């Protein structure tokens, strides 16, 4: 999956999730836990005003304010944990 460079983005295509914030990008082989089990695809890139999901059996729709806030909070926590882990591994 080719992902255009946007500083903050969560992209879930039903198989792979890419989480990017600032200079950190992580690819996950599972659905981000912040998304409902009914969410088949999600794209969150607030800088370019993209915040949408596609649920099982439904068309694509805009995320609710609560969903977008939950994704933003989860991303900040997740990327923060990735940075801490990287510092522990590299000793930096």
N, C-alpha and C positions, 0 to 999 in steps of 0.2 A: 504494500500500500504506500503510495507516494503522498506525502503530506506537505502542502505548501507551508512555507515558513511564517508562522504566526507565533508570537511570543508565548501566549497562553492558549492551550488547546487540549481538549479531550475528544478523541475520536474513537468510537466503538462501532465496528462494522459487523458485529455478530460473531466474530472469530477472534479478532485481535483488538486490543485497546492500546492506543498511543496517548500518553500523557506528557504534555510538554509545558514547562513553565520556566521562563527566562532561559538559562543555559542548560537546563536539565531535560532530557527526554528519556522516557522509559516505555518499553513495549511489554504489554502484559498479555498472556494467553487466556485471559478470563475476563468476564464482565466486571466492571468496577462495582464494588459493593454499594455504592451510593445510588446506583440505578435500579429501578424496579425490575423484577424478574420478567415482566411483560415487555420491557424495552429491548427491541431487536437491533436498533441502531441509534446512535446518539452523536451529535456534533456540537461542541461547545467551544466557541472562539469569540469571546466578547469584544475583542478589538475590531473585529470585522462584522459585528452584530449578527453572529450566527449562534443560536441557542435552540436546537431542535432535537426531537426524538421521533422515532417511529416505533409504535407499540405493536405487539402481535395482532395481526388482522386489521390494522388501522393504517391510515395515511400518516405521512409525516406531519408533525405539528410543532408549534413553538413550545419550549419549556415554560412551565409556570414560573413565577418569581421564586417560589419556594424551591422548586427543582433546581433552578439556576444557582440559587444561593447555596444549596446543599452540595452541588457539584464544585463550586468555587471553594467552599470550606474543605471538602474532602481533598481536592487537589492541593491546597496549601499544606494540609497535614501530611499527605502522602509524599509530596516533593520534599517537604522538610525532613521527613524520616529518611528519604533516599540520600539527602545531603549529609545527614548525621552519619549514616552507614558508610558513605564514601569517605568521610573524614576519618572514621575509625579504621577503615581498611588501608587508607593511604598514610595515616598518621598525621594528617594535615589538619 
